[in-house]
Every structure is written in structure tokens, then in C-alpha cells.
Amino acid sequence: MSVLVLSTNPANPELDGNLIEQVKNDIGGQMNWLQKDVGCELIGFKAKDGFETAQTAFADSAVDVNVVSDEKRRKQLLIADMDSTMINEECIDELGDALGIKAEIAEITARAMRGELAFEAALDERVKLLKGLPLDRIKEVRREQISYAAGGRALVQTMRAYGAYTALVSGGFTLFADYFAKRIGFDEATANVLEFENDTLTGTVARPIVGQDTKLEKLQSLAKAHELDLSQTMAVGDGANDLKMIKAAGMGVAIHAKPVVAAEAKYRFNHSDLTGLLFLQGFAEEDFVR
């Protein structure tokens, strides 16, 4: 049975109940509010063009439209990217800011995340530019310049409360991933290791590099370890290095993603925060663990 899921940004809710009723009249289904004015589902709609009908109805609204199956809807494994997904910034860009070269590094980051540059080479190039940055300054950046993405803690804590295993897998750095994973509530974190000499960056990254293949392998290995089929898994990210895991997961989500990722992901969020991933799984606001 198919379920149409409509969601918007809780900070600026735009779900119009009258429009939902119009869509319901056109495609059928049972309407259920998941969070008033923020998330709604139409369960068991019959029209084959239900997705297109809803997209047209909400074309002028900041509303995300997704269609999911009610089979194995609540996932038992979450694999999440970190930069621009679970946090709002790209950590490496903020490190560049500490040296006055943020624009130069951010341009390389943007191209890599759009899939225009090979990830490993782009990472090496950017880290080389950070040579000489002290560990204390990195920790200061981590403390003062990084913010949590809205809804991330609710996503992780709710899925864990209902039995899911959660892993943060980042092409960024352990100094950030370990720190934020612990505070958001992930079960584990995987990321690249920066190399230091006398608490100063050498401009190099330890091998092997955590890239798109690592993320896919982590999804597959954790699913196997927890005796789960990939249909029981969820992956979320925004950049080209997330695409393999997004396409392999049972529910692969592109969130505020680069065009190359949004074009190939089955589920997309351009407006909603991370609680939208809970709506996809049928969780209502009253189920959220914050």
C-alpha cells in the first residue's frame, strides 16, 4: 500500500489543510496529520498519478512530497552523513576560515560535493592548504562555528528508542564526527583522521580515505551485522559522496542536496528539517524523542 507524505519546515509551516483536502479528493486515501501544519500522510491512495497530483497542488508552497510503501516502513538502521546534513556547515570550510582561506577551500568543497571533482584528490588538496593549523584552533572552530541541523537529534533519538542502530559516516574528520555523534546520540561514528605533529596539522590525512565506497560498505556491513535486509535501512546525505549509500538503502534520502544527488535519490527534502525522515517512517510528533 502506498502512502503520500507531505512535510514542510517546522520553523515556517506551510501545509495548507484545504490543499490537502483537494489532493485527497483527487487521489483518495485516508488523511492523517503527523504534526499539525507540518507533516501529513494520505494512506492507501489509489490514483496512479498521486505523486504528480500532489506536486502540482503544492508547486507554489515550500512543501516536500514523497511516496513510500507501508511495508517495512520503520527502518532499523540509519546511516547519516555529517557535513551539511547533521550539522549545517562544512567543517573543512570553517577550518579554512581560521586561516583566512575559506572561499578558496569552499569552492573546492562545493565542486567535490557536486561530483565535479574526485573526492579523495579534493580532500587532499584542501587539507594540504590547512597545514600548520594548531589543534587548539581546530577545537575552537568546532566549539564556536558549527551548529546542529534542525531535527537531527529527534531523528536519531527517536529511531534509537524504537530499536534502530544509528551510525554517522563522514568524509570529514574524526575530531568533528566523534564529538558531534556523541552529542546527537549516534551509536558510532566513522570519519577521516587528520595527521598532526606537535599538535599542528601536517597537511595530510591518514589512509584509507573515508569516501563514497566506505559509506556504502558501512551500510552493507552494519546491515549484515544486525541481520537486516537493506530494505530495512535508511541513509541520508547531501553530496555526491553520499549517492552510493543513498541509492543502496531501503529508504535513501537526499536532504537539501546538490542537484546530482537530488536527481537520483528516490526520496528528497528541499524544505523540511530532519524530522521529515521520521514522517517518512510514519512517526507522529507525539512519538518523537527529543
Residue frames relative to the residue before (quaternion, step in Angstrom):
aa qw qx qy qz dx dy dz
M 1.0000 0.0000 0.0000 0.0000 0.00 0.00 0.00
S 0.3421 -0.7594 0.5238 0.1788 3.58 -0.89 0.95
V 0.1429 -0.7705 0.6183 0.0610 3.52 -1.17 0.75
L 0.2569 -0.7446 0.5993 0.1427 3.56 -0.86 1.01
V 0.1058 -0.8032 0.5857 0.0248 3.58 -0.71 1.10
L 0.0899 -0.7808 0.6182 0.0098 3.55 -0.83 1.09
S 0.1051 0.8053 -0.5757 0.0951 3.58 -0.84 0.92
T 0.1099 -0.7771 0.6181 0.0443 3.52 -1.29 0.48
N 0.6707 -0.4884 0.3651 0.4223 3.55 -1.30 0.03
P 0.4371 -0.7165 0.4710 0.2716 3.63 -0.63 1.04
A 0.6259 0.5493 -0.3398 0.4372 3.58 1.14 -0.54
N 0.7842 0.0940 -0.0529 0.6110 3.58 1.26 -0.39
P 0.0627 -0.8647 0.4972 0.0328 3.58 0.65 1.13
E 0.0606 -0.8251 0.5615 -0.0158 3.55 -0.87 1.02
L 0.4053 0.7164 -0.4883 0.2900 3.59 1.15 0.35
D 0.2027 -0.7980 0.5639 0.0646 3.54 -0.46 1.28
G 0.4071 -0.7458 0.4774 0.2239 3.57 -0.53 1.19
N 0.6249 0.5432 -0.3410 0.4452 3.58 1.07 -0.66
L 0.6470 0.5027 -0.3154 0.4786 3.57 1.03 -0.78
I 0.6224 0.5329 -0.3404 0.4613 3.56 1.03 -0.75
E 0.6381 0.5192 -0.3226 0.4683 3.57 0.98 -0.83
Q 0.6364 0.5233 -0.3346 0.4573 3.59 0.98 -0.76
V 0.6519 0.5007 -0.3083 0.4788 3.56 0.97 -0.89
K 0.6350 0.5356 -0.3206 0.4550 3.58 0.98 -0.87
N 0.6522 0.5115 -0.3114 0.4648 3.58 0.97 -0.81
D 0.6856 0.4928 -0.2766 0.4588 3.57 1.09 -0.72
I 0.8273 0.2493 -0.0989 0.4936 3.60 0.87 -0.92
G 0.4823 -0.6745 0.4344 0.3518 3.58 1.23 -0.27
G 0.4987 0.6656 -0.4771 0.2839 3.54 -1.31 -0.24
Q 0.4625 -0.6586 0.5260 0.2753 3.51 -1.35 0.32
M 0.3076 -0.7796 0.5217 0.1595 3.56 -0.68 1.11
N 0.0284 0.7905 -0.6091 0.0580 3.55 -0.99 0.92
W 0.3082 -0.7394 0.5683 0.1880 3.58 -0.70 1.08
L 0.2460 -0.7575 0.5904 0.1308 3.56 -0.93 0.98
Q 0.7412 -0.1016 0.0355 0.6626 3.53 1.26 -0.57
K 0.5228 -0.6829 0.4065 0.3084 3.56 -0.58 1.15
D 0.8594 0.0617 -0.1107 0.4954 3.55 -0.86 1.13
V 0.7061 0.4502 -0.2568 0.4825 3.61 1.26 -0.08
G 0.8210 -0.0074 0.0451 0.5691 3.60 0.86 -0.93
C 0.0530 0.7933 -0.6010 0.0818 3.56 -0.94 0.92
E 0.1318 -0.7817 0.6025 0.0932 3.57 -1.19 0.52
L 0.1993 -0.7147 0.6542 0.1466 3.52 -1.29 0.57
I 0.1902 -0.8285 0.5243 0.0511 3.52 -0.31 1.34
G 0.8655 0.1235 -0.0937 0.4764 3.54 -0.95 0.94
F 0.2346 0.7654 -0.5655 0.1983 3.59 0.97 0.72
K 0.3909 -0.7715 0.4710 0.1734 3.57 -1.05 0.78
A 0.5953 0.6094 -0.3723 0.3682 3.58 1.07 -0.66
K 0.4759 -0.6873 0.4732 0.2779 3.59 -0.92 0.91
D 0.7281 0.3942 -0.2270 0.5128 3.57 1.17 -0.59
G 0.1999 0.8304 -0.5009 0.1398 3.59 1.16 0.58
F 0.6505 0.5178 -0.3179 0.4556 3.58 0.94 -0.90
E 0.6871 0.4849 -0.2821 0.4618 3.57 0.84 -1.01
T 0.6280 0.5417 -0.3327 0.4489 3.59 1.02 -0.81
A 0.6790 0.4803 -0.2842 0.4770 3.56 0.93 -0.91
Q 0.6295 0.5333 -0.3391 0.4519 3.58 0.96 -0.79
T 0.6586 0.5025 -0.3066 0.4687 3.56 0.95 -0.85
A 0.6582 0.5290 -0.3086 0.4378 3.57 0.92 -0.92
F 0.7835 0.3100 -0.1472 0.5180 3.58 1.00 -0.84
A 0.2672 0.8147 -0.4821 0.1801 3.58 1.25 0.36
D 0.7463 0.3791 -0.2081 0.5059 3.58 1.06 -0.70
S 0.6389 0.5033 -0.3186 0.4868 3.59 1.29 0.23
A 0.4809 -0.6441 0.5090 0.3079 3.56 -1.21 0.54
V 0.3508 0.7289 -0.4860 0.3309 3.54 0.65 1.23
D 0.2872 -0.7425 0.5831 0.1620 3.56 -0.98 0.91
V 0.1635 -0.7806 0.6009 0.0536 3.55 -0.98 0.95
N 0.1053 0.7819 -0.6071 0.0948 3.57 -0.79 1.04
V 0.2003 -0.7549 0.6105 0.1317 3.56 -1.19 0.54
V 0.0443 -0.7992 0.5991 -0.0185 3.57 -0.80 1.06
S 0.4594 -0.6232 0.5437 0.3239 3.53 -1.33 0.22
D 0.4601 -0.6809 0.4858 0.2978 3.58 -1.06 0.63
E 0.5403 0.6174 -0.4019 0.4067 3.61 1.28 -0.07
K 0.8363 -0.0402 -0.0192 0.5464 3.59 -0.81 1.05
R 0.1618 0.8506 -0.4883 0.1092 3.54 1.03 0.79
R 0.7105 0.3891 -0.2492 0.5308 3.59 1.01 -0.74
K 0.2903 -0.8095 0.4957 0.1214 3.53 -0.48 1.28
Q 0.3594 -0.7632 0.5135 0.1568 3.53 -1.17 0.72
L 0.7485 0.2228 -0.1795 0.5982 3.57 1.31 0.12
L 0.0878 -0.7780 0.6216 0.0248 3.55 -0.93 1.00
I 0.0539 -0.7486 0.6606 0.0177 3.55 -0.92 1.02
A 0.0028 -0.8344 0.5490 -0.0480 3.58 -0.62 1.10
D 0.4494 -0.6254 0.5768 0.2726 3.50 -1.22 0.71
M 0.4151 -0.7148 0.4990 0.2603 3.61 -1.20 0.35
D 0.7739 0.3813 -0.2203 0.4551 3.58 0.37 -1.25
S 0.8392 0.0580 -0.1087 0.5297 3.57 -0.85 1.06
T 0.6541 0.4313 -0.3294 0.5270 3.58 1.24 0.46
M 0.8014 0.1721 -0.0849 0.5665 3.59 0.48 -1.17
I 0.7225 0.1903 -0.1804 0.6397 3.55 1.32 -0.26
N 0.5737 -0.6519 0.3888 0.3077 3.57 -1.16 0.52
E 0.7336 0.4285 -0.2191 0.4798 3.56 1.17 -0.53
E 0.4049 -0.5965 0.6074 0.3338 3.50 -1.46 -0.01
C 0.4198 -0.7541 0.4380 0.2515 3.60 -0.33 1.22
I 0.6628 0.5196 -0.3240 0.4310 3.57 0.90 -0.85
D 0.6115 0.5364 -0.3495 0.4649 3.58 1.11 -0.60
E 0.6643 0.4976 -0.3002 0.4700 3.56 1.01 -0.82
L 0.6014 0.5252 -0.3575 0.4844 3.59 1.13 -0.55
G 0.6180 0.5378 -0.3317 0.4678 3.56 1.08 -0.72
D 0.6026 0.5689 -0.3444 0.4412 3.54 1.10 -0.73
A 0.6284 0.5537 -0.3295 0.4358 3.58 1.07 -0.74
L 0.7338 0.3639 -0.2171 0.5311 3.58 1.23 -0.44
G 0.5355 -0.6545 0.3860 0.3685 3.57 1.31 0.12
I 0.6409 0.5141 -0.3279 0.4662 3.60 1.21 0.42
K 0.1926 0.8259 -0.5117 0.1377 3.58 1.14 0.59
A 0.6606 0.5225 -0.3296 0.4266 3.61 0.81 -0.92
E 0.6537 0.5201 -0.3117 0.4528 3.59 0.96 -0.87
I 0.6982 0.4548 -0.2702 0.4824 3.57 0.91 -0.91
A 0.6472 0.5399 -0.3224 0.4310 3.60 0.95 -0.87
E 0.6163 0.5429 -0.3519 0.4491 3.59 1.07 -0.66
I 0.6542 0.4912 -0.3072 0.4861 3.57 0.99 -0.82
T 0.6272 0.5409 -0.3304 0.4527 3.60 0.99 -0.85
A 0.6717 0.5099 -0.3000 0.4459 3.57 0.83 -0.99
R 0.6651 0.4961 -0.3074 0.4658 3.58 0.94 -0.83
A 0.6449 0.5116 -0.3208 0.4684 3.59 1.01 -0.79
M 0.6911 0.4829 -0.2839 0.4568 3.59 0.92 -0.88
R 0.6450 0.4792 -0.3160 0.5044 3.58 1.25 -0.39
G 0.5295 -0.6563 0.3955 0.3639 3.57 1.26 -0.07
E 0.4700 0.6966 -0.4264 0.3348 3.58 1.26 0.28
L 0.7585 0.2479 -0.1467 0.5845 3.59 1.26 -0.41
A 0.5406 -0.5825 0.4859 0.3637 3.57 -1.17 0.56
F 0.5239 -0.6919 0.3933 0.3035 3.57 -0.73 1.09
E 0.6843 0.5050 -0.3091 0.4257 3.60 0.78 -1.00
A 0.6711 0.4903 -0.2998 0.4684 3.59 0.90 -0.90
A 0.6535 0.5113 -0.3117 0.4630 3.57 1.00 -0.81
L 0.6308 0.5229 -0.3329 0.4668 3.59 1.06 -0.73
D 0.6503 0.5163 -0.3131 0.4609 3.58 0.91 -0.91
E 0.6524 0.5306 -0.3138 0.4408 3.56 0.93 -0.91
R 0.7002 0.4695 -0.2742 0.4626 3.57 0.90 -0.92
V 0.6607 0.5027 -0.3177 0.4581 3.60 0.91 -0.85
K 0.5941 0.5672 -0.3592 0.4430 3.59 1.07 -0.68
L 0.6526 0.5215 -0.3034 0.4584 3.57 1.08 -0.76
L 0.6725 0.5025 -0.2846 0.4630 3.59 1.24 -0.45
K 0.3396 0.7687 -0.4865 0.2389 3.59 1.28 0.03
G 0.7807 0.3236 -0.2580 0.4683 3.55 -0.96 0.95
L 0.5106 0.6464 -0.4273 0.3726 3.60 1.25 -0.14
P 0.3899 -0.7487 0.4834 0.2320 3.63 -0.68 1.03
L 0.6116 -0.5687 0.4161 0.3598 3.55 -1.17 0.66
D 0.6381 0.5351 -0.3355 0.4403 3.60 0.92 -0.80
R 0.6511 0.5007 -0.3192 0.4727 3.59 1.02 -0.73
I 0.6097 0.5399 -0.3476 0.4647 3.59 1.05 -0.69
K 0.6680 0.4921 -0.2977 0.4722 3.57 0.92 -0.88
E 0.6155 0.5345 -0.3415 0.4678 3.58 1.11 -0.63
V 0.6234 0.5227 -0.3254 0.4819 3.58 1.02 -0.80
R 0.6499 0.5303 -0.3037 0.4520 3.55 0.92 -0.96
R 0.7050 0.4799 -0.2504 0.4582 3.56 0.96 -0.90
E 0.8243 0.3193 -0.1103 0.4544 3.56 0.87 -0.98
Q 0.7874 0.3677 -0.1737 0.4632 3.61 1.08 -0.54
I 0.6586 0.4812 -0.3090 0.4891 3.59 1.26 0.04
S 0.0906 -0.7993 0.5935 0.0242 3.58 -0.95 0.92
Y 0.5128 -0.6585 0.4669 0.2924 3.55 -1.14 0.69
A 0.4659 -0.6569 0.5149 0.2939 3.57 -1.04 0.78
A 0.5546 -0.6396 0.4252 0.3203 3.55 -0.94 0.93
G 0.8233 0.2545 -0.2043 0.4644 3.54 -1.01 0.90
G 0.4879 0.7064 -0.4208 0.2932 3.58 1.23 -0.21
R 0.6726 0.4857 -0.3051 0.4676 3.55 0.90 -0.88
A 0.6355 0.5202 -0.3326 0.4636 3.60 0.98 -0.77
L 0.6230 0.5411 -0.3376 0.4530 3.60 1.00 -0.80
V 0.7257 0.4459 -0.2518 0.4594 3.56 0.71 -1.09
Q 0.6948 0.4817 -0.2886 0.4494 3.57 0.81 -0.98
T 0.6504 0.5085 -0.3247 0.4615 3.61 0.99 -0.74
M 0.6683 0.4893 -0.3160 0.4627 3.59 0.85 -0.89
R 0.6475 0.5060 -0.3244 0.4685 3.60 0.98 -0.77
A 0.6436 0.5342 -0.3266 0.4402 3.59 0.97 -0.81
Y 0.7284 0.3755 -0.2244 0.5273 3.57 1.18 -0.58
G 0.7324 -0.5132 0.2171 0.3914 3.56 1.14 0.69
A 0.5289 0.6440 -0.4193 0.3602 3.62 1.19 0.01
Y 0.3573 -0.6731 0.6000 0.2437 3.53 -1.32 0.45
T 0.1417 -0.8238 0.5478 0.0347 3.59 -0.90 0.91
A 0.0203 -0.8061 0.5905 -0.0334 3.56 -0.92 0.94
L 0.2587 -0.7211 0.6254 0.1480 3.52 -1.04 0.92
V 0.0062 0.7983 -0.6002 0.0496 3.58 -0.69 1.09
S 0.0141 0.8580 -0.5029 0.1033 3.53 -0.28 1.33
G 0.3970 -0.6723 0.5731 0.2488 3.50 -1.21 0.67
G 0.5162 0.6142 -0.4084 0.4353 3.55 1.35 0.17
F 0.6840 -0.5273 0.3687 0.3438 3.54 -1.15 -0.61
T 0.6059 -0.5949 0.3954 0.3501 3.55 -1.11 0.75
L 0.5811 0.5949 -0.3782 0.4067 3.60 1.06 -0.62
F 0.7156 0.3765 -0.2276 0.5425 3.56 1.18 -0.57
A 0.6825 0.5208 -0.3011 0.4152 3.59 0.81 -1.01
D 0.6627 0.4929 -0.3125 0.4692 3.61 0.87 -0.89
Y 0.6611 0.5306 -0.2922 0.4428 3.55 0.96 -0.95
F 0.7546 0.3935 -0.2273 0.4734 3.59 0.73 -1.02
A 0.5777 0.5747 -0.3801 0.4376 3.59 1.10 -0.59
K 0.6516 0.5191 -0.3080 0.4595 3.56 0.96 -0.88
R 0.7230 0.4541 -0.2546 0.4541 3.57 0.86 -0.91
I 0.6537 0.4738 -0.3157 0.4985 3.59 1.13 -0.54
G 0.5337 -0.6650 0.3774 0.3612 3.57 1.13 -0.64
F 0.3393 0.7461 -0.5051 0.2705 3.61 1.20 0.36
D 0.5351 -0.6192 0.4747 0.3239 3.54 -1.23 0.54
E 0.8047 -0.0455 0.0602 0.5888 3.59 1.06 -0.68
A 0.1693 -0.7700 0.6052 0.1105 3.54 -1.33 0.26
T 0.0905 -0.7619 0.6401 0.0390 3.53 -1.21 0.72
A 0.1911 0.7756 -0.5815 0.1544 3.59 -0.88 0.93
N 0.6447 -0.5179 0.4007 0.3945 3.54 -1.34 0.04
V 0.3484 -0.7392 0.5489 0.1757 3.54 -1.19 0.68
L 0.3082 -0.7379 0.5770 0.1658 3.56 -0.70 1.11
E 0.3113 -0.7587 0.5437 0.1785 3.57 -1.03 0.75
F 0.1409 -0.8045 0.5769 0.0122 3.54 -0.98 1.02
E 0.0675 -0.7263 0.6770 0.0981 3.48 -1.39 0.37
N 0.8261 -0.0568 -0.0260 0.5601 3.56 -0.60 1.21
D 0.6566 -0.5551 0.2848 0.4238 3.55 0.97 1.02
T 0.6016 0.4943 -0.3809 0.4986 3.55 1.12 0.75
L 0.5328 -0.6510 0.4355 0.3204 3.58 -0.92 0.89
T 0.3488 -0.7389 0.5437 0.1919 3.54 -0.95 0.94
G 0.4984 -0.6533 0.4278 0.3766 3.58 1.24 -0.33
T 0.6715 0.4552 -0.2927 0.5062 3.57 1.27 0.37
V 0.2927 -0.7307 0.5948 0.1631 3.54 -1.32 0.45
A 0.4986 -0.6581 0.4752 0.3041 3.57 -0.96 0.86
R 0.3655 -0.7038 0.5689 0.2179 3.55 -1.20 0.65
P 0.5697 -0.1648 -0.8031 -0.0574 1.54 -2.22 1.15
I 0.5412 -0.6135 0.4736 0.3262 3.55 -1.25 0.51
V 0.3606 -0.6877 0.5847 0.2351 3.56 -1.08 0.79
G 0.1247 0.7949 -0.5764 0.1425 3.56 -0.37 1.29
Q 0.8103 -0.2876 0.1805 0.4776 3.56 -1.21 -0.38
D 0.6430 0.5123 -0.3373 0.4586 3.60 1.03 -0.67
T 0.6149 0.5423 -0.3391 0.4613 3.59 1.07 -0.73
K 0.6537 0.5180 -0.3145 0.4533 3.56 0.95 -0.88
L 0.6480 0.5009 -0.3103 0.4825 3.58 0.98 -0.85
E 0.6694 0.5032 -0.3022 0.4554 3.59 0.89 -0.91
K 0.6293 0.5226 -0.3351 0.4675 3.59 1.05 -0.70
L 0.6157 0.5313 -0.3370 0.4743 3.58 1.00 -0.77
Q 0.7071 0.4681 -0.2667 0.4580 3.56 0.80 -1.01
S 0.6943 0.4839 -0.2919 0.4456 3.60 0.86 -0.90
L 0.6635 0.4858 -0.3133 0.4751 3.60 0.99 -0.73
A 0.6041 0.5385 -0.3556 0.4676 3.58 1.07 -0.67
K 0.6643 0.4978 -0.2957 0.4728 3.56 0.95 -0.90
A 0.6641 0.5227 -0.3049 0.4390 3.58 0.91 -0.93
H 0.7473 0.3632 -0.1993 0.5195 3.57 1.09 -0.73
E 0.4418 -0.7326 0.4196 0.3033 3.56 1.36 0.34
L 0.4181 0.6887 -0.4698 0.3607 3.52 0.90 1.04
D 0.4171 -0.6312 0.5856 0.2910 3.52 -1.22 0.57
L 0.5992 -0.5811 0.3948 0.3840 3.60 -1.08 0.58
S 0.5607 0.6015 -0.3881 0.4162 3.59 1.20 -0.42
Q 0.6757 0.4827 -0.2796 0.4819 3.59 1.25 -0.39
T 0.6248 0.5581 -0.3242 0.4393 3.57 1.28 0.19
M 0.1794 -0.7474 0.6296 0.1130 3.53 -1.33 0.46
A 0.0312 -0.7738 0.6324 0.0160 3.56 -1.08 0.81
V 0.0483 -0.8056 0.5904 -0.0025 3.57 -1.02 0.81
G 0.2288 0.7599 -0.5858 0.1643 3.54 -1.03 0.84
D 0.4003 -0.7363 0.5043 0.2081 3.53 -1.32 0.05
G 0.7554 0.4223 -0.2054 0.4569 3.60 1.13 -0.55
A 0.7165 -0.4614 0.3126 0.4196 3.54 -1.32 0.29
N 0.6604 0.5093 -0.3193 0.4501 3.60 1.07 -0.63
D 0.6226 0.5168 -0.3437 0.4766 3.60 1.30 0.05
L 0.5087 0.7233 -0.3963 0.2470 3.55 1.21 -0.49
K 0.6391 0.5357 -0.3515 0.4255 3.62 0.91 -0.79
M 0.6949 0.4522 -0.2925 0.4765 3.60 0.86 -0.87
I 0.6139 0.5508 -0.3480 0.4456 3.59 1.05 -0.71
K 0.7045 0.4625 -0.2690 0.4663 3.58 0.91 -0.90
A 0.6822 0.4976 -0.2902 0.4503 3.61 1.12 -0.61
A 0.6247 0.5742 -0.3428 0.4032 3.60 1.08 -0.65
G 0.6111 -0.5593 0.4158 0.3753 3.53 -1.20 0.50
M 0.7616 0.0759 -0.0466 0.6419 3.55 1.15 -0.69
G 0.0036 0.8221 -0.5657 0.0649 3.56 -0.02 1.33
V 0.1054 -0.8437 0.5259 -0.0213 3.54 -0.56 1.21
A 0.1979 -0.7304 0.6431 0.1174 3.54 -1.00 0.93
I 0.0475 -0.8189 0.5719 -0.0037 3.59 -0.63 1.08
H 0.8174 -0.1164 0.0155 0.5640 3.56 -0.65 1.19
A 0.2562 0.8523 -0.4140 0.1911 3.49 1.15 0.83
K 0.6075 -0.5124 0.4602 0.3957 3.50 -1.40 0.26
P 0.6685 -0.5525 0.3138 0.3864 3.62 -1.05 0.73
V 0.6483 0.5287 -0.3341 0.4343 3.61 0.94 -0.85
V 0.6712 0.4773 -0.2904 0.4872 3.59 1.10 -0.65
A 0.6618 0.5130 -0.3059 0.4530 3.57 0.86 -0.95
A 0.6440 0.5525 -0.3234 0.4188 3.58 1.04 -0.77
E 0.7770 0.3636 -0.1766 0.4826 3.59 1.07 -0.71
A 0.5818 0.5813 -0.3825 0.4212 3.60 1.21 -0.28
K 0.4885 -0.6711 0.4762 0.2902 3.56 -1.02 0.78
Y 0.7752 0.2195 -0.1125 0.5816 3.58 1.07 -0.74
R 0.0373 -0.8228 0.5652 -0.0468 3.57 -0.82 1.04
F 0.0689 -0.7579 0.6474 0.0410 3.52 -1.16 0.80
N 0.0993 -0.7967 0.5956 0.0274 3.54 -0.73 1.12
H 0.7753 0.3288 -0.1443 0.5196 3.58 1.22 -0.52
S 0.6726 0.5282 -0.3000 0.4225 3.59 0.90 -0.93
D 0.4194 -0.6373 0.5575 0.3275 3.54 -1.28 0.29
L 0.7747 -0.3976 0.2309 0.4340 3.58 -1.28 -0.08
T 0.5376 0.5969 -0.4278 0.4143 3.62 1.18 -0.20
G 0.4933 0.6508 -0.4289 0.3862 3.59 1.23 -0.24
L 0.6198 0.5426 -0.3429 0.4515 3.58 1.14 -0.60
L 0.6088 0.5209 -0.3471 0.4874 3.56 1.22 -0.43
F 0.6156 0.5329 -0.3461 0.4661 3.59 1.03 -0.72
L 0.6051 0.5600 -0.3580 0.4383 3.60 1.00 -0.78
Q 0.7299 0.4284 -0.2244 0.4830 3.56 1.06 -0.78
G 0.5855 -0.6234 0.3522 0.3801 3.58 1.28 0.11
F 0.4415 0.6702 -0.4806 0.3536 3.59 1.20 0.30
A 0.2615 -0.7291 0.6092 0.1700 3.56 -1.07 0.79
E 0.6973 -0.4779 0.3224 0.4259 3.57 -1.23 0.42
E 0.6480 0.5363 -0.3300 0.4285 3.59 0.98 -0.74
D 0.6334 0.5204 -0.3250 0.4715 3.60 1.27 -0.30
F 0.5317 0.6763 -0.4034 0.3118 3.58 1.18 -0.47
V 0.1899 -0.7210 0.6548 0.1236 3.51 -1.19 0.74
R 0.1084 -0.8404 0.5305 0.0250 3.58 -0.45 1.16
